[in-house]
Each structure stands twice: as structure tokens, then as C-alpha cells.
Amino acid sequence: MASGTDNQTDRLAQLASELLTVSQRLDKLEKKSGAFAVADNDKATNGTVIGSGIDRAATPLKSGFASTPTTELPAEAGTASPLAAPGSPEVKSGFSSRVILTTYPKQIGIKPLPLNWGAADPVERGPVVVSRSSSTIGRRNAIGAYGGSYSIYYALALASKQLNPDHKPDFTNTEPAVNIGPFPQWGDAKKIVAMDPWGHLTPWIHKDIIDKENVDLRPTIAVTKAHMKLPELEESVKSGRLVPDGKVCLNELGELAVTKFAVEPVWYLPGVAERFGIDEGTLRRSLFEHTGGMYPELITRSDIKVFLPPIGGLTVYVFGDPARMSDPSKRLALRIHDECNGSDVFGSDICTCRPYLIFGIEEAVKEAQNGGSGVVIYFRKEGRALGEVTKRKQYLVYNARKRGEDRASDYFKRTENIAGVKDMRFQALMPDILHWLGITKIDRMLSMSNMKHDAIVGQGIPIHERVELPESWIPADSRVEIDAKITAGYFTTGHRMTEQELAAVQGRIWEDIDH
């Protein structure tokens, strides 16, 4: 049963659509009667009037804004209106004279391709269609854009004419490097709500739709094979923690064979709302309002239930045979890791992120070498999803910590003072990738996070053993972080400090750093 918010959204969408229909009819009457409103600056537009009785060059449209709503779908992508004067803004920009700010369910030309989220058969489920190209905009059944956060660079490439708007991807020989699934979880609308389980096969399953109906479809998952080289792994071999076997650990340099899965987010809005315990209307309104109104169809298209958000995705690194991940008779070691550029890439020692990542890789490799499976999943959730500017470990929070006494007892307080919340990673959606990989149990969870543990177990995947980061792997300046986390509820088999003990844990201050 639809909620009151959904019914209200439907009524508003219908009213807006009817209003736009009236506007279009008025446009036609104006054209028929010759009632064009010609601007005074004829020289600027060569005396040409464009569109529905409005001199477009004299309106904000030349800066990318629409002056009036329309029910018309756009002209051919990359082409200007046939009424446009040579050298006019729309010719120079390559866009048509009308901007389609949003669409509506009953709008002329709107006929979304069917999308039955949770259907076990990929053809019955249907493709995710999100492109706004001229051949596809009326067939869209999803809001947002392909590419996640990189969709902005796609727009820049088009605007700067570095990319031809008519370009069609050639998917020859791009098929997944290994087969995966399908698993029963792919057909469960409750288990997978944050990614498209068929996203790695889109160009091949729906080839006829692409070729015969000229619909622009793109994959949201890619699968390949590679080698991994990290300087610590060579030391792991030298110290005897890793032993080259020529299959997983390839040589004395610690070079590893790995299968990689890159995944872009695709949200099924009713399922996402349910995970967070809110109604779909509230979710849509918040996503609309707090992205600067970037996606008005969240409000006007209640019939569209899928959203491709402009956020980072994830990458899965699998050591050993990928088929073992879903085999309940094989042991599985898993590290869920959230991005930390400062530590993961540049080696900052203020946190345990890179040490835990390397430790997780080592343990995953060992499990694979013992006949099981090792998996590391890397999420783009920089700085607890607060971003690198706010970030708990550097920049604003880092400055606040280092200008004070940088004590473990104040660790979370500093973050809350600036961001208003300790953590915005929201692990509720994280287990979806485990369902997609066919994982039904975890033998060794290489994480101390209580939030990750609870999210996974809450989705019906048991964890048999939790493995904390060994003391020898913890950098001295990261004691503030790790001790604060343990006191706040992170898993440990060791001592959990009292408040008095926690207040005594102090990191470097700037005077120490400068020296």
C-alpha cells in the first residue's frame, strides 16, 4: 500500500504534468497565430526568435537554465534547434533550445522499459536505463547517471566537446573475466538493494534492446584479473608470513594473483528506505533537497524506483578460485575496508587503516593457499564517509586534535563537534555485495568494527571468528584512534580501557610533528 507521501507525490506529479501540457498547447497557439515576443536586441540574435515565443538568447537559457517548463522531449542529442541562428549560444553549446529539467509519469513520449526489481530471471527483471540521450530519455526507468561520482566528468567531457555525444560503447571482448552466479540472493529484493545484480552482463543480456530499440545501456559492474604488488608484501615473504606458491603468491617479491570486481552503486529506493527504517517519500525528499535539487525526478517520478547516486562504489579483490567464495564447504577469510587515502595510499601513521588493509590481504592470501577463499572489499567511503576535508584523521578534525592534546577520550567528540555525527558510512547497505558474491558464511572476519559485524549478521550471514589487528601492526600515533574505538565497542580479546585510562592515551601534537 502506498504511503501518504507517495500519494501526495503522485498528485503533484500529475498536476505538474497537466500544467505542462497546457503550457505546450499555449506555445502551439502562439506559433500558429504568429504571436512571437521579439526582444529589442535583434542584432544580438540576428533577429531570430527561438522556441515558444521567447528570445532564448535574451533569457537565462544561454547559461543553462530553462525559462519555462515543457512537455516536449529534447531534439537529437548534440544538435541545436533548426530555428537557431548561426553563432547563437545553443549552436555553440551543442544543446537544443529547450532544457528538460524533469519528466513526469504521464508525459507524452514517456514509456519506461519495464523493471521488476528482485526478479530471478534477468530478462524478466529488465535492464536499468538511466541515460538522458535523445534515443533513451523516454525509456528511462532509473534516476541519476552512470558512473557514480564520475558522472560529473562525463558531463564536462561533453560540454568541452572532448566526447562525441553520439558515441556508442563497443563492448567487444569486454565480457567478465570469470563467471559468477547467478545465486538465489540475486532474485531477492530484500537482500540486494544497493547494486544491480545483473549489472556485469547488461550489454549481452539486453543486446537486442541496445541494437533494435537504440536504447543506451551500460554495465555497472566489471570483472577482470590482475596482479597486485605492494611493498609490504615483499617484506611479508622475507619474514616468512607469506610463502610463494606460484598460484596465489607468485614469487619472492610477494606479487599476488587477484580477481577484481568493480561495482557502481544502483539503489532500489524502496529497499534502501526499508534498510534505514524510513519511508520512501522521506528518503526521496532528503536525497533531492540535500544534493542541491540535482535530481528533481526523485520528486516528480514516483513511478521510478531505482536511483544511481553520485557516490563512489566498491572494488572486490578475490584471492584464489572465485568459485570457492560461495562454497559453504570452503573456509572464507574476509576484510571489509573503507577508503582512507591518507593512510592507504600515502602511509599516514595517525590511523591503522593501511596496516589493517595489508594484514587483511596477508590473511586472505593464506586462506586461499590453504584451499579456501580470501576476499578484501574496498569501499569508497573516505573519512567515515564524511569526506577528506572534514575527515576524522586529517584536515579539519586532524587540526582540531593536534591543536589540542589529541587524547583518545576526545577522539569521537572532535568529529561530532565538526560534522555533527561520529560516522556516516551507514553499513546497512554494505552486506549487499556479500549476497551478490554468493557468500553465506564468514569463517574469519578480519575486522574489529561492531557496525560491520552487526550489519552482516543482521542480513543472515553468520561470522564464526573475528580477528583483531595484532598489537605489532599498530603505529604509535594511531593508539588514540584504536583505543577510542575499542572503548566505544570495537571487538577485542584484550583489555578495554576505563575512561581514566583512555584520557591518558595521547598522540603527537604539532610541536612533535614539526621536529
For each residue, the residues with C-beta under 8 A, 3 or more apart:
1:
2: 6 7 10
3: 6 7 279 280 281
4: 7 8 281
5: 8 9 279 280 281 282 285
6: 2 3 9 10 280 281 302
7: 2 3 4 10 11
8: 4 5 11 12 281
9: 5 6 12 13 281 284 299 300 302
10: 2 6 7 13 14 105 302
11: 7 8 14 15
12: 8 9 15 16 299 300
13: 9 10 16 17 104 105 106 299 300 301 302
14: 10 11 17 18 104 105 106
15: 11 12 18 19
16: 12 13 19 20 69 104 300
17: 13 14 20 21 71 104 105 106 107
18: 14 15 21 22
19: 15 16 22 23 69
20: 16 17 23 24 69 70 71 104 107
21: 17 18 24 25 71 108
22: 18 19 25 26
23: 19 20 26 27 52 68 69 70 71
24: 20 21 27 28 70 71 72
25: 21 22 28 29
26: 22 23 29 30 52
27: 23 24 30 31 51 52 53 70
28: 24 25 31 32
29: 25 26 32 33 35
30: 26 27 33 35 36 52 53
31: 27 28 34 36 52 53
32: 28 29
33: 29 30
34: 31
35: 29 30 53
36: 30 31 49 53
37: 49 53 54 55
38: 42 47 49 55
39: 42 44 45 49 55 57 58
40:
41: 44 45 55 57 58
42: 38 39 45 46 47
43: 46 47
44: 39 41 57 58
45: 39 41 42 48 49 50 55 57 58 85 88
46: 42 43 85 86 87 88
47: 38 42 43 85
48: 45 83 84 85 88
49: 36 37 38 39 45 53 54 55 83
50: 45 54 55 56 57 81 83 84 85 88 90 97
51: 27 54 56 81 83 97 98
52: 23 26 27 30 31 68 70
53: 27 30 31 35 36 37 49
54: 37 49 50 51 59 67 68
55: 37 38 39 41 45 49 50 58 59
56: 50 51 59 61 62 67 88 89 90 97
57: 39 41 44 45 50 62 88 89
58: 39 41 44 45 55
59: 54 55 56 62 65 67
60: 63 64 65 67
61: 56 64 65 66 67 89 90 97 99
62: 56 57 59 89 90
63: 60
64: 60 61 99
65: 59 60 61 99
66: 61 69 70 98 99 100 101
67: 54 56 59 60 61
68: 23 52 54
69: 16 19 20 23 66 101
70: 20 23 24 27 52 66 98 100
71: 17 20 21 23 24 104 107 108
72: 24 98 100 108 109
73: 100 108 109 134 137 138
74: 77 96 98 100 134 137
75: 79 80 81 96 97 98 134
76: 79 96 134
77: 74 133 134 135 165 166
78: 94 95 164 165 166
79: 75 76 94 96
80: 75 84 88 90 91 93 94 95 96 97
81: 50 51 75 84 90 96 97 98
82:
83: 48 49 50 51 97
84: 48 50 80 81 88 90 91 97
85: 45 46 47 48 50 88 91
86: 46 91
87: 46 91 92
88: 45 46 48 50 56 57 80 84 85 91 92
89: 56 57 61 62 92 93
90: 50 56 61 62 80 81 84 93 95 96 97
91: 80 84 85 86 87 88 94
92: 87 88 89
93: 80 89 90 159
94: 78 79 80 91 158 161 165
95: 78 80 90 99
96: 74 75 76 79 80 81 90
97: 50 51 56 61 75 80 81 83 84 90
98: 51 66 70 72 74 75 81
99: 61 64 65 66 95
100: 66 70 72 73 74 103 132 137
101: 66 69 296
102: 296 297 299 300 301
103: 100 107 110 137 138 140 297 300 301
104: 13 14 16 17 20 71 107 110 300 301
105: 10 13 14 17 110 301 302 303
106: 13 14 17 110
107: 17 20 71 103 104 110
108: 21 71 72 73
109: 72 73 138
110: 103 104 105 106 107 138
111: 138 139
112: 115 129 139 140 141 303 304
113: 126 127 129 139 141 209 215
114: 126 141
115: 112 125 126 127 128 129 141 142 305 306
116: 119 124 125 126
117: 125 189 268 271 305 306
118: 125 187 188 189 190
119: 116 122 124 125 126 187
120: 124 125 182 184 186 187
121: 124 125 187
122: 119 125 182 198 201 205
123: 126 205
124: 116 119 120 121
125: 115 116 117 118 119 120 121 122 198
126: 113 114 115 116 119 123 141
127: 113 115 198 202 205 206 209 215 217
128: 115 141 142 196 199 202 217 220 266 306 308
129: 112 113 115 136 139 140 141 142 215 216 217
130: 140 142 143 144 145 146 306 308
131: 136 137 140 145 146 215 216 217 218
132: 100 136 137 140 145
133: 77 136 137 165 216
134: 73 74 75 76 77 137
135: 77 214 215 216
136: 129 131 132 133 139 140 214 215 216
137: 73 74 100 103 131 132 133 134 140
138: 73 103 109 110 111
139: 111 112 113 129 136 213 215
140: 103 112 129 130 131 132 136 137 143 304
141: 112 113 114 115 126 128 129 304 306
142: 115 128 129 130 266 304 306 307 308
143: 130 140 295 297 298 301 304 306 307 308
144: 130 151 295 307 308 309 310
145: 130 131 132 151 154 308 310
146: 130 131 151 154 218 220 264 308
147: 150 151 153 154 264
148: 151 264 265 308 309 310 311 312 313
149: 152 310 311 312 380
150: 147 153 154
151: 144 145 146 147 148 154 155 310
152: 149 155 156 310
153: 147 150 156 157
154: 145 146 147 150 151 157 158 163
155: 151 152 158 159
156: 152 153 159 160 162
157: 153 154 160 162 163
158: 94 154 155 161 162 163 165
159: 93 155 156
160: 156 157
161: 94 158
162: 156 157 158
163: 154 157 158 167
164: 78 167
165: 77 78 94 133 158
166: 77 78
167: 163 164
168: 216
169: 203 218
170:
171: 174 175 203 204 219
172:
173:
174: 171 203 222
175: 171 204
176: 179 180 200 201 222 223 224
177: 223 224 225 259
178: 223 225 259 322
179: 176
180: 176 200 223 261 322 437 438
181: 186 197 326 436 438
182: 120 122 186 187 197
183: 186 326 435 436 438
184: 120 187 188
185: 188 191 192 197 435 436 438
186: 120 181 182 183 192 197 198 435 436
187: 118 119 120 121 182 184
188: 118 184 185 191 192 435
189: 117 118 192 193 268 271
190: 118 193 271 274
191: 185 188 432 435 459
192: 185 186 188 189 195 197 268 271 432 435 436
193: 189 190 267 268 271 272 274 275 429 432
194: 265 266 267 268 271 272 429 432
195: 192 199 220 221 263 264 265 266 432 433 436
196: 128 199 202 220 221 266
197: 181 182 185 186 192 436
198: 122 125 127 186 201 202 205
199: 128 195 196 202 219 220 221 263 264 266
200: 176 180 219 220 221 222 223 261
201: 122 176 198 204 205 219
202: 127 128 196 198 199 205 206 217 218 219 220
203: 169 171 174 206 207 210 217 218 219
204: 171 175 201 207
205: 122 123 127 198 201 202
206: 127 202 203 209 210 217
207: 203 204 210 211
208: 211 212 213
209: 113 127 206 212 213 215 217
210: 203 206 207 213 214 215 216 217
211: 207 208 214
212: 208 209
213: 139 208 209 210
214: 135 136 210 211
215: 113 127 129 131 135 136 139 209 210
216: 129 131 133 135 136 168 210
217: 127 128 129 131 202 203 206 209 210
218: 131 146 169 202 203
219: 171 199 200 201 202 203 222
220: 128 146 195 196 199 200 202 263 264 266 308
221: 195 196 199 200 261 262 263 264
222: 174 176 200 219 261 262
223: 176 177 178 180 200 259 260 261 262
224: 176 177 259 260
225: 177 178 257 258 259 260
226: 258 260
227: 250 255 256 257 258
228: 233 255 256 257 258 317 361
229: 233 253 254 255 256
230: 233 254 358 361
231: 234 235
232: 235 236 254 358
233: 228 229 230 236 237 242 249 253 254 255 256 358 361 362
234: 231 237 238 252 253 254
235: 231 232 238 239 254
236: 232 233 239 241 242 254 358 362
237: 233 234 240 241 242 243 244 249 252 253 254
238: 234 235
239: 235 236
240: 237 243
241: 236 237 362
242: 233 236 237 249 254 362 365 366
243: 237 240 249 369
244: 237 249 250 251 252 254
245: 248 249 369
246: 250 251
247: 250 257 369
248: 245 256 257 319 320 365 368 369
249: 233 237 242 243 244 245 254 255 256 365 369
250: 227 244 246 247 255 256 257
251: 244 246 254 255
252: 234 237 244
253: 229 233 234 237
254: 229 230 232 233 234 235 236 237 242 244 249 251
255: 227 228 229 233 249 250 251
256: 227 228 229 233 248 249 250 319 361 365
257: 225 227 228 247 248 250 319
258: 225 226 227 228 317 318 319
259: 177 178 223 224 225 317 318 322
260: 223 224 225 226 315 316 317 318
261: 180 200 221 222 223 315 316 318 437
262: 221 222 223 313 314 315
263: 195 199 220 221 313 314 315 316 433 436
264: 146 147 148 195 199 220 221 308 313
265: 148 194 195 308 309 311 313
266: 128 142 194 195 196 199 220 306 307 308
267: 193 194 271 272 306 307 308 309
268: 117 189 192 193 194 271 272 305 306
269: 272 273 280 283 284 305 306 307
270: 273 274 280 305
271: 117 189 190 192 193 194 267 268 274 275
272: 193 194 267 268 269 275 276 283 429
273: 269 270 276 278 279 280 282 283
274: 190 193 270 271 277
275: 193 271 272 428 429
276: 272 273 283 426 428
277: 274
278: 273 282 283
279: 3 5 273 282 283
280: 3 5 6 269 270 273 283 284
281: 3 4 5 6 8 9 284 285
282: 5 273 278 279 285 286
283: 269 272 273 276 278 279 280 286 287
284: 9 269 280 281 287 288 298 299 302
285: 5 281 282 288 289 298 299
286: 282 283 289 290
287: 283 284 290 291 295 298 307 309
288: 284 285 291 293 294 295 296 298 299
289: 285 286 293
290: 286 287
291: 287 288 294 295 310
292:
293: 288 289 296
294: 288 291 310
295: 143 144 287 288 291 298 307
296: 101 102 288 293 299 300
297: 102 103 143 300 301 304
298: 143 284 285 287 288 295 301 307
299: 9 12 13 102 284 285 288 296
300: 9 12 13 16 102 103 104 296 297
301: 13 102 103 104 105 143 297 298 304
302: 6 9 10 13 105 284
303: 105 112
304: 112 140 141 142 143 297 301 307
305: 115 117 268 269 270
306: 115 117 128 130 141 142 143 266 267 268 269
307: 142 143 144 266 267 269 287 295 298 304
308: 128 130 142 143 144 145 146 148 220 264 265 266 267
309: 144 148 265 267 287
310: 144 145 148 149 151 152 291 294
311: 148 149 265 380
312: 148 149 339 379 380 381 382
313: 148 262 263 264 265 380
314: 262 263 377 378 379 380 433
315: 260 261 262 263 377 378
316: 260 261 263 375 376 377 378 433 437
317: 228 258 259 260 361 364 375 376 377 378
318: 258 259 260 261 322 325 373 374 375
319: 248 256 257 258 361 364 365 367 368 373 374 375 376
320: 248 324 367 368 369 372 373 374
321: 324 368 373
322: 178 180 259 318 325 373
323: 326 327
324: 320 321 327 330 332 368 371 372 373
325: 318 322 332 373 375 437 438 439
326: 181 183 323 437 438 439 440
327: 323 324 330 373
328: 440 441
329:
330: 324 327 371 372 373
331: 367 370 371 372 373 443 444
332: 324 325 367 372 373 374 375 439 441 442 443 444
333: 363 364 366 367 372 373 374 375 443 444 446
334: 364 374 375 376 377 434 439 442 444 445 446 447
335: 356 357 360 361 363 364 375 376 377 446 447
336: 377 379 430 447 449 452
337: 344 353 356 357 360 376 377 378 379
338: 379 381 382 384 385 425
339: 312 344 378 379 380 381 382
340: 343 344 351 353 354 382 383 393
341: 344 345 346 382 388
342: 345 346 348 350 351 353 388 391 393 394
343: 340 346 347 348 349 350 351 352 353 354 393
344: 337 339 340 341 353 354 357
345: 341 342
346: 341 342 343
347: 343 354
348: 342 343 351 354 393 394
349: 343 475 476 477 478
350: 342 343 393 394 398 475 477 478 480 481 507
351: 340 342 343 348 393 478 481
352: 343 355 356 469 473 474 475 478 481 482
353: 337 340 342 343 344 356 357 393
354: 340 343 344 347 348 357 358
355: 352 358 359 469 473 474 475 478
356: 335 337 352 353 359 360 446 447 469 473
357: 335 337 344 353 354 360 361 376
358: 230 232 233 236 354 355 361 362 473
359: 355 356 362 363 446 469 470 473
360: 335 337 356 357 363 364 376 446 447
361: 228 230 233 256 317 319 335 357 358 364 365 374 376
362: 233 236 241 242 358 359 365 366
363: 333 335 359 360 366 367 374 444 446 467
364: 317 319 333 334 335 360 361 367 368 374 375 376 446
365: 242 248 249 256 319 361 362 368 369 374
366: 242 333 362 363 369 370 374
367: 319 320 331 332 333 363 364 370 372 373 374 443 444
368: 248 319 320 321 324 364 365 372 373 374
369: 243 245 247 248 249 320 365 366
370: 331 366 367
371: 324 330 331
372: 320 324 330 331 332 333 367 368 443
373: 318 319 320 321 322 324 325 327 330 331 332 333 367 368
374: 318 319 320 332 333 334 361 363 364 365 366 367 368
375: 316 317 318 319 325 332 333 334 335 364 437 439
376: 316 317 319 334 335 337 357 360 361 364
377: 314 315 316 317 334 335 336 337 433
378: 314 315 316 317 337 339
379: 312 314 336 337 338 339 425 430
380: 149 311 312 313 314 339
381: 312 338 339 384 385 425
382: 312 338 339 340 341 385 386 387 388 391
383: 340 386 387 388 390 391 392 393 394
384: 338 381 391 392 415 422 423 424 425
385: 338 381 382 423 424 425 426
386: 382 383 390 391 392 415 419 421 423 424
387: 382 383 390 391
388: 341 342 382 383 391 394 395
389: 395 396
390: 383 386 387 395 396 397 418 419
391: 342 382 383 384 386 387 388 394 395 396 397 398
392: 383 384 386 397 398 411 414 415 481
393: 340 342 343 348 350 351 353 383 397 398 481
394: 342 348 350 383 388 391 397 398
395: 388 389 390 391 398 399
396: 389 390 391 399 400 418
397: 390 391 392 393 394 400 401 414 415 418 419
398: 350 391 392 393 394 395 401 402
399: 395 396 402 403
400: 396 397 403 404 414 417 418
401: 397 398 404 406 410 411 414 480 507
402: 398 399 406 507 508 509 510 513
403: 399 400 510
404: 400 401 407 410 414 509
405: 410 506 509
406: 401 402 410 480 506 507 508 509
407: 404 410 411 480 502 503 504 505 506 507
408: 411 479 480 481 483 484 487 497 502 503 505 506
409: 484 499 502 503 505
410: 401 404 405 406 407 413 414
411: 392 401 407 408 414 415 480 481 484 485
412: 415 416 422 484 488
413: 410 416 417
414: 392 397 400 401 404 410 411 417 418
415: 384 386 392 397 411 412 418 419 421 422 423
416: 412 413 419 420 421 422
417: 400 413 414
418: 390 396 397 400 414 415
419: 386 390 397 415 416 422 424
420: 416
421: 386 415 416 424
422: 384 412 415 416 419
423: 384 385 386 415 451
424: 384 385 386 419 421
425: 338 379 381 384 385 430 451
426: 276 385 429
427: 430 431 449 451 452 454 455
428: 275 276 455
429: 193 194 272 275 426 432
430: 336 379 425 427 433 434 452 455 456
431: 427 434 435 455 456 458 459 461
432: 191 192 193 194 195 429 435 436
433: 195 263 314 316 377 430 436 437
434: 334 430 431 437 439 456 459 461
435: 183 185 186 188 191 192 431 432 438 439 459 461
436: 181 183 185 186 192 195 197 263 432 433
437: 180 261 316 325 326 375 433 434
438: 180 181 183 185 325 326 435
439: 325 326 332 334 375 434 435 442 461
440: 326 328 461
441: 328 332 461 462 463 464
442: 332 334 439 445 456 461 462 463 464
443: 331 332 333 367 372 464 465
444: 331 332 333 334 363 367 464 465 467
445: 334 442 452 453 456 463 465 466 467
446: 333 334 335 356 359 360 363 364 467
447: 334 335 336 356 360 452 453 466 467 491
448: 466 468 469 485 486 490 491 492
449: 336 427 452 453 490 491
450: 453 454 489 490 491
451: 423 425 427 454 455
452: 336 427 430 445 447 449 455 456
453: 445 447 449 450 456 457 463 466 491
454: 427 450 451 457 458
455: 427 428 430 431 451 452 458 459
456: 430 431 434 442 445 452 453 459 461 463
457: 453 454 460 461 462 463
458: 431 454 455
459: 191 431 434 435 455 456
460: 457
461: 431 434 435 439 440 441 442 456 457
462: 441 442 457
463: 441 442 445 453 456 457 466
464: 441 442 443 444
465: 443 444 445
466: 445 447 448 453 463 491
467: 363 444 445 446 447
468: 448 491 492 493 494
469: 352 355 356 359 448 473 474 482
470: 359 473 474
471: 474 494
472:
473: 352 355 356 358 359 469 470
474: 352 355 469 470 471 478 479 482
475: 349 350 352 355 478
476: 349 479
477: 349 350 480 507 508
478: 349 350 351 352 355 474 475 481 482 507
479: 408 474 476 482 483 505 507
480: 350 401 406 407 408 411 477 483 484 505 506 507
481: 350 351 352 392 393 408 411 478 484 485
482: 352 469 474 478 479 485 486 490
483: 408 479 480 486 487 497 502 505
484: 408 409 411 412 480 481 487 488 502 505
485: 411 448 481 482 488 489 490
486: 448 482 483 489 490 492 494 496 497
487: 408 483 484 496 497 499 502
488: 412 484 485
489: 450 485 486
490: 448 449 450 482 485 486
491: 447 448 449 450 453 466 468
492: 448 468 486 495 496
493: 468
494: 468 471 486
495: 492
496: 486 487 492
497: 408 483 486 487 501 502 505
498: 501 502
499: 409 487 502 503
500: 503 504
501: 497 498 504 505
502: 407 408 409 483 484 487 497 498 499 505
503: 407 408 409 499 500
504: 407 500 501
505: 407 408 409 479 480 483 484 497 501 502
506: 405 406 407 408 480
507: 350 401 402 406 407 477 478 479 480
508: 402 406 477 512 513
509: 402 404 405 406 512 513
510: 402 403 513 514
511: 514 515
512: 508 509 515
513: 402 508 509 510
514: 510 511
515: 511 512
